[in-house]
Structure formats: structure tokens, C-alpha cells
Amino acid sequence: MKASVVTPNYNGKEFLKTYFDSLNRNKDFVGEVILVDNGSTDESIEFIKDYSSNLDFPVIIIRNAENLGFAKAVNQGILKSSYPYIFSLNNDTQVEESGIKPLIDLISSDEGIFSVASKMVQFDNKKLIDDAGDEYNILAWTKKTGENQPAENYDEVYEIFSSCAGAAMYNKAILDKIGLFDENFFAYMEDVDLSYRAKINGYKNLFCPDSVVYHIGSATSGSRYNKFKVKLAARNNVWTVYKNFPIPQKILNFIFLFLGFLIKYLFFVKKGFGKTYLEGIKEGLKTRNKINKVKFSKKNTKNYFKLEWKLIVNAVKFLKK
């Protein structure tokens, strides 16, 4: 069984040789690579065309005249794909040999599994975790599990709230049911939103320790904190709550959501991005009606209760640390 690898690229030429070579070492499980270029100006396209002759799988290039964002680019790749599983993969990554097979084995073992996250390890320090699954809580905070912790400690399969789309396998059949990435998000939180929708519909997201992917991180957007990222993430977090929380859940969690956004604001004030964060919040509130809310269905009532409990547990875990 093989997967379609879908990767957005924006001026990532310097990373592409490492990226392609690592995929070639997993050639038995790569059906195709769909690389969606978001208007690169660094000769990425020329490199891909030349280098693809060295690879043991077809490379499909989709060219956008401008940067349409991560969500739109991945969706373009998904719609072009030919295989039942989609491996969403950042361009600034290196997949360890035999890193794709465990993802396919795990996601195909149960029809209720929507996504499977790779063990993302820091490229410059291969003993430390970059991301071992994302968690989300009632404070509207997202946390990367295991960040800066020893990679050897994360060696078991476990359920996570969301798979980081930087290295995650998705079941295409379920995507057809719940929808693709929300292109309004552009970038950031689009994978949490997608995973939230999956959980509303009763599907699971798992962490796969045997799939190791080395990640450089922030290669496209720049530093960990910058105006672009802070504003976009703040806006998208407002949209995530508005879109996925039914009214009773919004009312129940209002005080926690308010505190969560307030604490985040104070955090970014210290980082020098307080004004930028507020601009993102204001934009999210002002433009929330452009987002299509998830329609409430009685059949998913049990799933909403499970989600609420998970949000509470995640908040308690976070505050304990």
C-alpha cells in the first residue's frame, strides 16, 4: 500500500534535496509526490524538474502565481492525489528510512482512525522532540507534546488531540466526509481545526513513534515568534472556537476561553507582540461570520461530551507542568 505525499513549497529550494532523498529511501511506500509551489522566486521549480529524474516515484508540480497559504496548497494536492492515504509533509523535513510504512500500517488498521502523526524530531538536535502530537484545551491553547524532551521517551502509540500537518498521514475517505483544510485559515491552526472536526464525528488521531521525521522548523515563516505568525494564529484560534464549539459549549467554557486569551495577550506583551496579538483577536471576531460553522448533529452529542472532557483534562495537564 502506498500514499500520496503532499507538500507546499515557498522558496524552499535549499531544503528540497534532503527532503526528496529521504522520500526516495521510502520509495516502496510513496505512490507520488505532489509539490504545490506557492509562487517561489528561488528557482525551486527548476530544481524540482531537474532532480525528479533521480527519483523512483512521479513528482507532480502544481504552480500558484502567489502564496495562497498552507491550507489551500495542501487541499490542491489532496484533490490531485490518486492514493487512499495522504501524507502531508513540510518541505523542511527529512523522513527517516522506513518512516512511512508505520504510518500506513497504523492508519489502515482501523477505519475509525482519521490521522496519524509522525514523531517529529529536531533536525539540529536529533535527541530532542519537536512535536509528538498536538493537544488543545479549554483555554484555547495548543501545545506540542514532548517539545524539547528526549525523543527516546516517546516510543508508544497513543491517542492525541491533533496531528501536526507538518508530518501526518490522513485517511482520504474521511476527508471526503468531513471536508478538507479550511482555506480561510491560510496557515496555523488549520490542522487543529481539521482534527477537531474529525473528533466531533467520532474519529481518532494517533501518534506513531516508529515514523521519525526530522524537522528544521519555521523555515517558511521565519522565527518562532513574528508578527505574521502571532497575528494569524490569534485570528485562527478565534475562528477555531467559533467554528467548532456549539453554543452550549461556548457558554460553558466562556470564562476559561476569556482567561486563556487574556493570559496569551499578557504573554505576547512581554514578547513585544501584544498589539499584534490583539489585532489578530479583533480580526477573528470581526470576520468570524465568513467561517462555515460545523453543523450540530444529535448523533454526535456523545462525541461533544468526550471532547469537553478532553479539553478539561488537557488544561489540567498543562497547568500542572
QUIWO-V859757 format. One record per residue. RES is the residue in one letter. PHI is phi as a letter, one per 20 degrees, with the letter a starting at -180 (NA if undefined). Layout:
res=RES phi=PHI
res=RES phi=PHI
This chain:
res=M phi=NA
res=K phi=c
res=A phi=c
res=S phi=e
res=V phi=e
res=V phi=d
res=T phi=c
res=P phi=f
res=N phi=c
res=Y phi=c
res=N phi=l
res=G phi=d
res=K phi=g
res=E phi=f
res=F phi=e
res=L phi=f
res=K phi=f
res=T phi=f
res=Y phi=g
res=F phi=f
res=D phi=f
res=S phi=f
res=L phi=f
res=N phi=f
res=R phi=f
res=N phi=d
res=K phi=g
res=D phi=f
res=F phi=c
res=V phi=d
res=G phi=f
res=E phi=a
res=V phi=d
res=I phi=d
res=L phi=d
res=V phi=d
res=D phi=e
res=N phi=e
res=G phi=m
res=S phi=f
res=T phi=c
res=D phi=d
res=E phi=m
res=S phi=g
res=I phi=f
res=E phi=f
res=F phi=f
res=I phi=f
res=K phi=f
res=D phi=f
res=Y phi=f
res=S phi=f
res=S phi=f
res=N phi=e
res=L phi=d
res=D phi=e
res=F phi=b
res=P phi=f
res=V phi=d
res=I phi=d
res=I phi=d
res=I phi=d
res=R phi=d
res=N phi=d
res=A phi=f
res=E phi=b
res=N phi=f
res=L phi=e
res=G phi=n
res=F phi=f
res=A phi=f
res=K phi=f
res=A phi=f
res=V phi=f
res=N phi=f
res=Q phi=g
res=G phi=f
res=I phi=f
res=L phi=f
res=K phi=e
res=S phi=f
res=S phi=d
res=Y phi=d
res=P phi=f
res=Y phi=c
res=I phi=d
res=F phi=e
res=S phi=f
res=L phi=b
res=N phi=f
res=N phi=f
res=D phi=e
res=T phi=c
res=Q phi=c
res=V phi=e
res=E phi=f
res=E phi=g
res=S phi=m
res=G phi=e
res=I phi=e
res=K phi=g
res=P phi=f
res=L phi=f
res=I phi=f
res=D phi=g
res=L phi=f
res=I phi=f
res=S phi=e
res=S phi=e
res=D phi=b
res=E phi=f
res=G phi=e
res=I phi=e
res=F phi=e
res=S phi=b
res=V phi=c
res=A phi=e
res=S phi=f
res=K phi=f
res=M phi=e
res=V phi=d
res=Q phi=f
res=F phi=f
res=D phi=e
res=N phi=b
res=K phi=f
res=K phi=e
res=L phi=d
res=I phi=f
res=D phi=e
res=D phi=a
res=A phi=d
res=G phi=o
res=D phi=d
res=E phi=d
res=Y phi=c
res=N phi=c
res=I phi=f
res=L phi=e
res=A phi=m
res=W phi=d
res=T phi=d
res=K phi=c
res=K phi=e
res=T phi=f
res=G phi=m
res=E phi=g
res=N phi=m
res=Q phi=e
res=P phi=g
res=A phi=f
res=E phi=f
res=N phi=f
res=Y phi=d
res=D phi=c
res=E phi=c
res=V phi=f
res=Y phi=b
res=E phi=e
res=I phi=c
res=F phi=f
res=S phi=b
res=S phi=e
res=C phi=f
res=A phi=f
res=G phi=f
res=A phi=a
res=A phi=b
res=M phi=e
res=Y phi=c
res=N phi=e
res=K phi=f
res=A phi=f
res=I phi=f
res=L phi=g
res=D phi=f
res=K phi=e
res=I phi=d
res=G phi=n
res=L phi=e
res=F phi=f
res=D phi=f
res=E phi=f
res=N phi=f
res=F phi=f
res=F phi=m
res=A phi=b
res=Y phi=m
res=M phi=m
res=E phi=f
res=D phi=f
res=V phi=f
res=D phi=g
res=L phi=f
res=S phi=f
res=Y phi=f
res=R phi=f
res=A phi=f
res=K phi=f
res=I phi=g
res=N phi=e
res=G phi=n
res=Y phi=e
res=K phi=d
res=N phi=c
res=L phi=c
res=F phi=e
res=C phi=d
res=P phi=f
res=D phi=e
res=S phi=d
res=V phi=d
res=V phi=c
res=Y phi=e
res=H phi=c
res=I phi=f
res=G phi=n
res=S phi=l
res=A phi=f
res=T phi=e
res=S phi=e
res=G phi=o
res=S phi=f
res=R phi=f
res=Y phi=c
res=N phi=b
res=K phi=g
res=F phi=g
res=K phi=f
res=V phi=f
res=K phi=f
res=L phi=f
res=A phi=f
res=A phi=f
res=R phi=g
res=N phi=f
res=N phi=f
res=V phi=f
res=W phi=f
res=T phi=f
res=V phi=f
res=Y phi=g
res=K phi=f
res=N phi=d
res=F phi=e
res=P phi=f
res=I phi=g
res=P phi=g
res=Q phi=f
res=K phi=f
res=I phi=f
res=L phi=g
res=N phi=d
res=F phi=g
res=I phi=f
res=F phi=f
res=L phi=f
res=F phi=f
res=L phi=f
res=G phi=f
res=F phi=f
res=L phi=f
res=I phi=f
res=K phi=f
res=Y phi=g
res=L phi=f
res=F phi=f
res=F phi=f
res=V phi=f
res=K phi=f
res=K phi=e
res=G phi=n
res=F phi=c
res=G phi=g
res=K phi=f
res=T phi=f
res=Y phi=f
res=L phi=f
res=E phi=f
res=G phi=f
res=I phi=f
res=K phi=f
res=E phi=f
res=G phi=f
res=L phi=f
res=K phi=f
res=T phi=d
res=R phi=f
res=N phi=f
res=K phi=f
res=I phi=e
res=N phi=e
res=K phi=f
res=V phi=f
res=K phi=f
res=F phi=f
res=S phi=c
res=K phi=g
res=K phi=f
res=N phi=e
res=T phi=g
res=K phi=f
res=N phi=f
res=Y phi=f
res=F phi=f
res=K phi=f
res=L phi=f
res=E phi=f
res=W phi=f
res=K phi=f
res=L phi=f
res=I phi=f
res=V phi=g
res=N phi=f
res=A phi=f
res=V phi=f
res=K phi=f
res=F phi=f
res=L phi=f
res=K phi=f
res=K phi=e
